Amino acid sequence: MRSRPLFFMLVVCMALFSSSTVRAVDAKVDPKKAPAVRPLQWYTAWPQASGEARKADKLVLAYCCGSDWDEWTQKLDKEVMTSEPFRQWAEKNVVLFKCDYLKFKNGGPNAKEQGEKFKIKYNLAKIPTILFLDCDGMLISRCGYDTASLREEEERGNPKAFVAYCQDVLENRPPKESVAEQKSLKDAIAYSKKHFIPVLLLIKGEKNTVMAQKQQADLLKVQ
């Protein structure tokens, strides 16, 4: 009879241990159900990227690459462009634009034309090439694989050198310059002589349409 309380206590202890073990197992996160890391938003059309950069007053990081055939692009994508430090920096500081020179996949109806324009305008001799542009497409800085790649001494998933390079480009971004609009040609010539800069003449027709006014306003905003 005296052994029954001891047996009862043993059963209770085993039940509590089993319950706590089940709760501990349930508390573990199932890798299959873990929330996926939100991918970066890469614009594939320059007008969209340019518009977002103008709206947010940010630079555009243009990634000229060949994702379906170039081994250096694929290596850069794996080790740098999908890393968490770069993702955090890029989401906060730049608008991302990808000019992908695809070989086997279809990039869309305007991809080839857009790619040719970028190739000529920015003298793209090899890929991958990374361009830092303002919203009007003016080149601020450029680099290639050697600058953007993961260094041998760096840990996987932590491209410190490239993120530091990107931050340096951002901090040394040229300051904005306001367009000095003069009231008359005489004033413009005097200003030109004083500051040793040329005069840009904006000649308007008699019919000043709404479209013409918009084009004039847009022109005067371009750096």
N, C-alpha and C positions, 0 to 999 in steps of 0.2 A: 504493500500500500504506500510505503514511503517513497517508492521510486516513481510513482505517477506524477507528482509535482515536478520532479526533475525532467521527466520525459516531456511534460507539457511545456516547460520553459525552453527545452531544446527545440521543439517544434516551432514555437513562436519565434525564436532567434533565426531559425532557418528561413522562415517565411519572410521576416523583415529583410534578411540579407538578399533573398531572391528578388524582393520587390525593389530594393535599392539598386540591384544590378540591372534589372529591367529598365528602370528609369534612367540609369547611366547610359545604357545602350541606346535608348530612345533619344537621349539628349544629343547624341552624336549626329553631325550633319551628314546627310547622304550626299556624296559628291555628285551624283546624278541630278539631285534636286537643288544643289547650290546655285545661287543666282549668278548668271553669266556676267562677265565684265562688259560694260557698255562700250561698243566699238566707237572709234573716232569717226566724226563726220567729215568725209572727204568730198568736196564738190568736184564734179567732173566737167562742168561747163564754166568757162572763165567769166561770162557775164554775171552768173550767180555768185561766184566767189568774190568778184570785184564789188558787187552791190553790197554783200554782207560786210566786207572790209570797210567800205565807205560808211555804212550805217554804224558799225561798231568802233570806227576809228582804229582799226588794227592793220597790221601788215598781213600779206598773204604769203604763206609758205607753199611754194609750188614745187611739187615732187614730180620730176620728169623721169619716168621709169619704164621698164618692160616687164610687167609682173608675170607674164605667162611664158617667158623664154629666157630672160637674162638672169644668170645665176647670182650676180652681185646684187641685183634688185631683190631677189628672193631671200638672200642672206640678210640684207638690210631690213627687209620687212620682218623677218623672224627675230632678229636680235635687237633692233632699235625701234622701228616704227610701231610695233605692237607692245613695247615695254611700258610698264606703269609710270615711270618717271617722265618719259616723253609724253605720254597721254595726258598726265596732269598738267604739264607745262603748256602743251599745245592747246588744250581746252580753254585755258585761262588767257593766253596771250596772242594767238594768231588764228587766222582763217585758213583752213587747209584746202589745197587744190591739187588734184592729181591729174597730170597729163600722161596718160598711160599709152605707150606705143605697143599695142597688142599685136601679136603675130598670129595666134591661132584662134583667139576669141574675137567676137564682134563688139567693138566699143561704142557703137551707135552711129547714126547717120552723119554727124558733124565731127566725130572724133578725129578722123584722118585730116580733115581740113584744119581743125584747130591745132593738131599736132604739128603740121607743116608750118603754120604761122609762128608757133613758139620756137620751132627749130631754127627758122630764119632770123626772127627778131632777136633771140637771145644766143644765137650762135652755138647751138647745142652740138658739140662734137662727139660726146659720149654720154652714156647713161649708166647708172643713175646720176642725175644732177639735181641739186636743190637750189631753188631761187627764192630770195626774199624780195617781194615786190610790194609797192604801195598800191592803193586801190585803182590808180590810173595805169598800172603796169610798169612804173619806173623801177629799174633795178636798184636795190639797196645793197644786196650782197649775194654771193653765190658760193657753193662748195660742191665737192664731189664725194665719192665713196670713202676716200681716205679720211676725210674730216668727219663724216657722219657715222662711220663704222664703229663697232664696239672694239675698244682697245684690248690687247692681249692681257693686260694687267687688271682689266675691269671684270667685275662679276657679271654673269649672264643676267640679263634683265635689268641692268643698271648702267646705261650709257651716260655716265657723268660728263665726260668730255664734250659730247655733242650737245647735251642740254646746256652746258656752260657756254658753248659757242653760240647757240641760239639766243640765250639770254644776253650775251654781249652785243649781238646784232640789234636786239631790241633796245637796249639801253643807249646805243650809239646811233639810233635812228635819226636821220637829218631832221632838224626842226621845220615846222611849217612856215611857208612864206606867203604873205598876202600879196595879191596882185595889186600893183600900184597903178590904178586907173586915173588918167589925167583928163581934165575937162576939155582941153583943146590940143591941137597939133603943136602949137607954140609951146604950151606947157610941157608936152611930152618931149619935145626936142631939148628944152632946157633941162629937164630931169635926166634925160639920156646923157647929155654932156657932163652934168654934175656927177653922175654915178658911173660913167663909162660903161653903159649897157645899151644894147640896141632897142629900138622902138618897134613894138608890134602893133600894126594898124588893123583895127577891126572895121571893115567897110560894110555898112548896112544899106540895103535897098530902100526904096520909097515905101514899099509894102512891108511893113514890119509885122508879120504874122505871129500868131501864138507860138508856132513851131520855131520861128526865127528867134523869138525872145527867149525860149527855153534853151536853144542851142547857144545863144550868147551867154546866158547865165551859167550853163554847164562849162563853157570854155573858160570863163573867168574864175571858176573854182579849181581848175586843173593846176597842179603845182608846176 
